Amino acid sequence: MSSSNSRPLEQTLTSISQSIANGDFNQSNESTSHLVELLDSISSDDNEESDNSAFEALEVIYNYLVTTSLDQAVTDALSFDLPKAVAKLGCASERCFEYAERIVNRFVESCSPRDMVSILCEAMNTPSDECNNSSYFTPLLGALAKVLEAPQRRQFEQVKTALPVVFKVLEAMLSDPEEEDTRSADLLEKAILIASSLKAICVKTDRKDEKLFALLGLYVLQITALISNSVGTETSRYFPIMLKLSHFLRYCGLTYIGLITGHEVDMAIDLLSQVLWSDLSNDVADATKEELDAVKGELRSNQTKRWEAIYMLKHIFASAKLPWVLKRHAINFLFCIMEGVEFLEHNDEPLDYTVYMPRLYTALQAFQLVMVYAADPLLRKKTFDTLKMVLSDLPSSLRFDILMALIRNSELSSMIAILLDCVKEEMRKEYLQKVSRQNGASKADNNIAQHLSPFLTVKVLDFVEFVLKPPMGGPPSLPEFTDAVMAALNLYRFVLITESSGNTNYTEVMSKNKLQKVYREWLEPLRALVSGMAAEIQKDDSQLEFDACAFNPVEFVLYRCIELVEENLKRHK
């Protein structure tokens, strides 16, 4: 800054001191406003000398503030407006940033903590457009961390006022992980300092203020969520921060098992990120390995907690903000748990498992989002494998109802086909178990044989009917639902062959009325549709090769189903 600019600054500062000494507060306010205008004009300059001008202005202000003869009333008057103005100047360069921090901290050391909380929050709430970056907010956040810890009354009210401002700043600064901001790491360090201040307050009060203690836990969880939403692909630079956050969680008494099941904190966003960071980072994992291993063991042995954890994980899978790297580790975490579960046969009668259906259903819907949108084929496969293990963990009646709900509410032909294949596999397993039980059961144990899984009842045909005879009427839409139609036909053919081979009729598929209905309402309309489309394909040579490849398998399975139905109908004559 040239002497022509430094002298007006020094003169304005002197004017403020004299006005306060004379009791002329109107003149003092005018001089302070003029000082802010001078500083704003310097921070808005965009030329080769702007860095020097900003640095010299900050130097003048700092030297003035540390003057031993400066009256406290002058410092108080300047504290209301200068933190925001000097934070703007601090954006000019590294050396300007360091001076801005010194000046803001000087106000924190010299002025009322209660006033400074309000002043700093107001400065962070109203940044200028040209200085809306981490360099502007970092000194203000650091100062806030110090002032919150200063002895004062009504600390909870002060903290409750400040934290929403902190969250707003961090969310704005971390919202775009691809945008380079060299000081974002410093900003997060200041956020950690605020957590340290909250912890210090709790220690001073001997943790008697339960509201402050709870607020610290929620603050740490929310910071974890904000970081998880913004990491992008550069996760390694956040490991040290996540390690520090994990220590705060322990102090707050928040356990991983409580977080992952939602028992201790019922928040609807990203509560599991802290657990998943333990898988992402060796340092974080080493610090929490014993507890995390205990969590996995407890979830493997406790079915209801396992289901609650699956529901909580859905927030990871369904989030559009969280990076794929966290979703991958969430799948790995759940896969590791489910792989160690000993799946037992369930008796559906003693407990009402249906209370869990809405949560498990929404969780498995979130699994489908990963299966559909993940770019990594290995992640898609592992997610599907995990989904099948989760289904195996459910009693058959609940498994049946959830699969039906997933199929009825899916709009993707390929996903319906995948789920129908799951139904076919469930029926195959149930049929083998049924035969095994019957062969090993005595007449006295015949009541065991009477219990039928829904996959071995007439209800299993509802899956086929939903596709081949859609609820809205008419035959299925082709070629859009080719995959689903193919899977439904294969499922029906499997049921027919299985029941006829074993001379059984658990699903009633072999009854005359059921065969006639299938032939008349499902297969005949579909044959007419496929025949008509095949004729259209023959007319258009350009589409012949492509469409023929798509329809040939459908035609083959369709006509095989028709043959099987006709053969079984002859037996009823």
Order of alpha helices (4+ residues) and beta strands (2+ residues): alpha-alpha-alpha-alpha-alpha-alpha-alpha-alpha-alpha-alpha-alpha-alpha-alpha-alpha-alpha-alpha-alpha-alpha-alpha-alpha-alpha-alpha-alpha-alpha-alpha-alpha-alpha
